[in-house]
Amino acid sequence: MTSEQRLDRLERIAKLFVRAGLRAGRNMKALDDKINIIINNQIEHDDRFAKMSRSMEQTQRDLTQSIERSHSELSQSHNELSHSMNELAKAQAHTSGRLDTLIEIVRRDRNGNSN
C-alpha cells in the first residue's frame, strides 16, 4: 500500500470518526431533551401530588369537624328527646292519676244514686 493510499484511508477513517461524533452529539442532545422533559413532568407531578395531599388533609379535617359537630348535635338532640319523654311520662302519670280520681268519683256517685 502506498503512502497516498494510506493517507486516503486515514482521511476516510477520520471522516467516519467525525460523522460518528456528530451523530453521538445529536443523540446526546436528544437524550438530554428527553431527560429534561421527564424531569419537568416529575416536578409537575410532585407539585400536583403535594397540592392534592394538602387538599385531602383539609377535607379530612373538615369531615372530622363535621362529624364531631353532628355527633354533638345528635347527643344534644338525644338529651332533649329524653328530657321530653320524661316530661311526657310525668304528665301521663299525672293525667292517669286524675282520670283514676274522676273514675272513682263517678263510681261513688253512681253507687250512691243506685242505692
SVG drawing of the C-alpha trace seen along z (x, -y; Angstrom):
<svg xmlns="http://www.w3.org/2000/svg" viewBox="-131 -22 135 24">
<polyline fill="none" stroke="black" stroke-width="0.4" points="0.0,0.0 1.4,-3.4 1.6,-6.3 -1.1,-8.1 -3.4,-5.1 -2.6,-5.1 -3.4,-8.8 -6.7,-8.4 -7.6,-5.5 -6.7,-7.7 -8.9,-10.5 -11.8,-8.1 -11.4,-6.9 -11.2,-10.4 -14.4,-11.3 -16.1,-8.3 -14.9,-9.4 -16.3,-12.9 -19.6,-11.6 -19.9,-9.2 -19.0,-12.1 -21.6,-14.3 -24.2,-11.5 -23.3,-10.8 -23.7,-14.6 -27.1,-14.7 -28.2,-11.5 -26.9,-13.0 -28.8,-16.3 -32.0,-14.3 -31.4,-12.3 -30.8,-15.4 -34.1,-16.9 -36.0,-13.7 -34.4,-13.7 -35.4,-17.3 -39.0,-16.5 -39.1,-13.7 -37.7,-15.9 -40.2,-18.7 -43.0,-16.2 -41.8,-14.7 -41.7,-18.2 -45.2,-19.0 -46.4,-15.6 -44.8,-16.2 -46.4,-19.7 -49.9,-18.3 -49.4,-15.4 -48.5,-17.8 -51.5,-20.0 -53.8,-17.0 -52.3,-15.7 -52.9,-19.1 -56.5,-19.2 -57.2,-15.7 -55.8,-16.6 -58.0,-19.7 -61.0,-17.6 -60.3,-15.1 -60.1,-17.8 -63.3,-19.4 -65.1,-16.0 -63.8,-15.2 -65.1,-18.5 -68.4,-18.0 -68.7,-14.5 -67.9,-15.9 -70.4,-18.7 -73.1,-16.2 -72.2,-13.9 -72.5,-16.8 -75.8,-17.9 -77.1,-14.3 -76.2,-13.9 -77.9,-17.2 -81.0,-16.2 -81.0,-12.8 -80.8,-14.5 -83.6,-16.9 -85.7,-13.9 -85.0,-12.0 -86.0,-15.0 -89.2,-15.5 -90.1,-11.8 -89.5,-12.1 -91.8,-15.2 -94.4,-13.3 -94.2,-10.3 -94.8,-12.6 -97.7,-14.3 -99.2,-11.0 -98.8,-9.7 -100.5,-12.9 -103.3,-12.6 -103.7,-8.9 -104.0,-9.8 -106.6,-12.5 -108.5,-10.1 -108.5,-7.5 -109.8,-10.1 -112.5,-11.1 -113.5,-7.4 -113.6,-6.9 -115.9,-10.0 -118.2,-8.8 -118.4,-5.3 -119.2,-6.7 -121.9,-8.9 -123.5,-6.0 -123.2,-3.7 -124.8,-6.4 -127.6,-7.0 -128.4,-3.4 -128.9,-2.6"/>
</svg>
